[in-house]
Amino acid sequence: MALPKKLKNMNLFNDGVSYVGQSKSVTLPKLARKMEQFRGGGMDGPVKVDLGHSDDGIQLEWTLGGLDLTALRQYGEVSASGVLLRWAGAYQRDDDGTVSAVEVVVRGRHEEIDMGDAESGEDTEHKFTTTCSYYKLTIDGNVEVEIDLLNFIFNVNGEDLLAAHRSALGI
C-alpha cells in the first residue's frame, strides 16, 4: 500500500524575488481544453472534438501577507508575458518519506489585484490574479506540460503536440 504525495512546503518567486515567509496560498492554473460536440451521419452518438485550449485561459491566483511593491509595480504591464512567476512545491509521501520537487513557471500579467480589508491591528492580505500566456509544469526534473500560447507550443511529457500543425502552417 502506498500513501499519496502531499504538499508539505512551497514558495513563490516573482521575477526571481523570493516570497518565502510572505506567500500564503497559491491556486495553481486549471488546465482545460475547449471541446465541442460533433455528431455526423452514421454516428450513434456525439463525440467531443478538441478545439484547443479553453477560452477561460490560464490563470494563477496567489495571496501574500502584507504589502508587496514588486507585484504592485507590475500592474498595467503591457506585454502578455511580461511577469515571470515560479512556484516551487515539495510533495512528500508519508509511507516512505520520498519527496518530489514540483515546479510551475508562468509568464503573463496581473489581471486583478485585491488589496483586501485594511483594518488597524489586523492581518493584511493581498490577492493577485495573473492571466498567463505561458505555463510549464515540471515534476522531479521532467517537463510534464508546457504551453506557450503566443508561440503555438504545446508539449506533454516531451511530445510536441502542435509540431504537425506548425509544419502545415509553415511556421
Secondary structure, 3 states (H helix, E strand, C coil): CCCCEEEEEEEEEECCEECCCCEEEEECCCCCEEEEEECCCCCCCCEEEEEEECCCCEEEEEEEECCCHHHHCCCCCCCCCCEEEEEEEEEEECCCCCEEEEEEEEEEEEEEEECCCCCCCCCCEEEEEEEEEEEEEEECCEEEEEEECCCCEEEECCEECCHHHHHHHCC
